[in-house]
Protein backbone atom coordinates (compact mmCIF):
# COMPACT_ATOMS: atom_id res chain seq x y z
CA UNK A 1 0.00 0.00 0.00
CA UNK A 2 1.31 3.47 -0.85
CA UNK A 3 1.28 6.73 1.09
CA UNK A 4 -1.35 9.43 0.53
CA UNK A 5 -0.05 11.83 -2.06
CA UNK A 6 -1.39 15.07 -3.48
CA UNK A 7 -1.74 16.06 -7.07
CA UNK A 8 1.33 16.07 -9.27
CA UNK A 9 2.91 19.55 -9.20
CA UNK A 10 3.58 19.30 -12.91
CA UNK A 11 -0.06 18.58 -13.74
CA UNK A 12 -1.52 21.07 -16.16
CA UNK A 13 -3.96 23.58 -14.68
CA UNK A 14 -6.15 26.24 -16.28
CA UNK A 15 -3.96 29.25 -15.42
CA UNK A 16 -0.93 29.07 -15.45
CA UNK A 17 0.22 25.74 -16.83
CA UNK A 18 1.24 24.23 -13.47
CA UNK A 19 1.98 25.05 -9.82
CA UNK A 20 5.69 24.83 -10.64
CA UNK A 21 5.28 28.04 -12.67
CA UNK A 22 4.28 30.00 -9.53
CA UNK A 23 7.45 29.11 -7.62
CA UNK A 24 10.74 30.54 -8.91
CA UNK A 25 13.74 28.36 -9.63
CA UNK A 26 15.78 30.18 -6.95
CA UNK A 27 13.14 29.83 -4.23
CA UNK A 28 14.38 28.32 -0.91
CA UNK A 29 11.54 25.78 -0.93
CA UNK A 30 13.33 23.95 -3.74
CA UNK A 31 16.40 23.43 -1.51
CA UNK A 32 14.20 21.96 1.23
CA UNK A 33 12.49 19.70 -1.32
CA UNK A 34 15.76 18.40 -2.77
CA UNK A 35 17.38 17.92 0.66
CA UNK A 36 14.52 15.93 2.18
CA UNK A 37 14.07 13.84 -0.98
CA UNK A 38 17.73 12.82 -0.65
CA UNK A 39 17.31 11.53 2.92
CA UNK A 40 16.85 7.86 3.72
CA UNK A 41 14.04 8.27 6.26
CA UNK A 42 13.92 4.61 7.30
CA UNK A 43 17.62 4.66 8.18
CA UNK A 44 17.14 7.86 10.22
CA UNK A 45 14.65 6.17 12.53
CA UNK A 46 11.36 7.42 11.14
CA UNK A 47 8.99 4.73 12.38
CA UNK A 48 6.35 5.47 9.73
CA UNK A 49 8.78 5.33 6.80
CA UNK A 50 7.28 2.06 5.53
CA UNK A 51 3.57 2.17 4.63
CA UNK A 52 1.17 -0.19 6.40
CA UNK A 53 -0.66 -2.91 4.49
CA UNK A 54 -4.00 -2.25 6.17
CA UNK A 55 -6.11 0.75 7.06
CA UNK A 56 -6.13 4.19 5.52
CA UNK A 57 -2.76 5.17 4.04
CA UNK A 58 -0.72 7.70 5.97
CA UNK A 59 1.04 10.74 4.59
CA UNK A 60 4.57 10.24 3.36
CA UNK A 61 6.96 11.14 6.21
CA UNK A 62 9.13 13.03 3.72
CA UNK A 63 6.22 15.33 2.85
CA UNK A 64 5.55 15.98 6.54
CA UNK A 65 9.25 16.66 7.19
CA UNK A 66 9.40 19.09 4.23
CA UNK A 67 6.43 20.98 5.64
CA UNK A 68 7.94 21.11 9.12
CA UNK A 69 11.40 22.19 7.93
CA UNK A 70 10.15 24.85 5.53
CA UNK A 71 7.57 26.25 7.95
CA UNK A 72 9.87 26.05 11.00
CA UNK A 73 8.38 29.22 12.54
CA UNK A 74 4.88 27.75 12.58
CA UNK A 75 4.34 25.30 15.45
CA UNK A 76 0.54 25.05 15.49
CA UNK A 77 -0.94 22.20 13.47
CA UNK A 78 -3.93 24.40 12.63
CA UNK A 79 -1.65 27.12 11.29
CA UNK A 80 0.25 24.52 9.26
CA UNK A 81 -3.03 23.32 7.78
CA UNK A 82 -3.97 26.91 6.88
CA UNK A 83 -0.59 27.42 5.19
CA UNK A 84 -1.02 24.26 3.11
CA UNK A 85 -4.13 25.79 1.55
CA UNK A 86 -2.87 29.38 1.22
CA UNK A 87 0.86 29.34 0.53
CA UNK A 88 1.70 28.34 -3.06
CA UNK A 89 5.22 27.32 -2.08
CA UNK A 90 3.80 24.81 0.40
CA UNK A 91 1.17 23.45 -1.99
C-alpha positions in Angstrom: 0.0 0.0 0.0 1.3 3.5 -0.8 1.3 6.7 1.1 -1.3 9.4 0.5 -0.1 11.8 -2.1 -1.4 15.1 -3.5 -1.7 16.1 -7.1 1.3 16.1 -9.3 2.9 19.5 -9.2 3.6 19.3 -12.9 -0.1 18.6 -13.7 -1.5 21.1 -16.2 -4.0 23.6 -14.7 -6.2 26.2 -16.3 -4.0 29.2 -15.4 -0.9 29.1 -15.5 0.2 25.7 -16.8 1.2 24.2 -13.5 2.0 25.0 -9.8 5.7 24.8 -10.6 5.3 28.0 -12.7 4.3 30.0 -9.5 7.5 29.1 -7.6 10.7 30.5 -8.9 13.7 28.4 -9.6 15.8 30.2 -7.0 13.1 29.8 -4.2 14.4 28.3 -0.9 11.5 25.8 -0.9 13.3 23.9 -3.7 16.4 23.4 -1.5 14.2 22.0 1.2 12.5 19.7 -1.3 15.8 18.4 -2.8 17.4 17.9 0.7 14.5 15.9 2.2 14.1 13.8 -1.0 17.7 12.8 -0.6 17.3 11.5 2.9 16.9 7.9 3.7 14.0 8.3 6.3 13.9 4.6 7.3 17.6 4.7 8.2 17.1 7.9 10.2 14.6 6.2 12.5 11.4 7.4 11.1 9.0 4.7 12.4 6.3 5.5 9.7 8.8 5.3 6.8 7.3 2.1 5.5 3.6 2.2 4.6 1.2 -0.2 6.4 -0.7 -2.9 4.5 -4.0 -2.3 6.2 -6.1 0.8 7.1 -6.1 4.2 5.5 -2.8 5.2 4.0 -0.7 7.7 6.0 1.0 10.7 4.6 4.6 10.2 3.4 7.0 11.1 6.2 9.1 13.0 3.7 6.2 15.3 2.9 5.6 16.0 6.5 9.3 16.7 7.2 9.4 19.1 4.2 6.4 21.0 5.6 7.9 21.1 9.1 11.4 22.2 7.9 10.2 24.8 5.5 7.6 26.2 8.0 9.9 26.1 11.0 8.4 29.2 12.5 4.9 27.7 12.6 4.3 25.3 15.5 0.5 25.1 15.5 -0.9 22.2 13.5 -3.9 24.4 12.6 -1.7 27.1 11.3 0.2 24.5 9.3 -3.0 23.3 7.8 -4.0 26.9 6.9 -0.6 27.4 5.2 -1.0 24.3 3.1 -4.1 25.8 1.6 -2.9 29.4 1.2 0.9 29.3 0.5 1.7 28.3 -3.1 5.2 27.3 -2.1 3.8 24.8 0.4 1.2 23.4 -2.0 
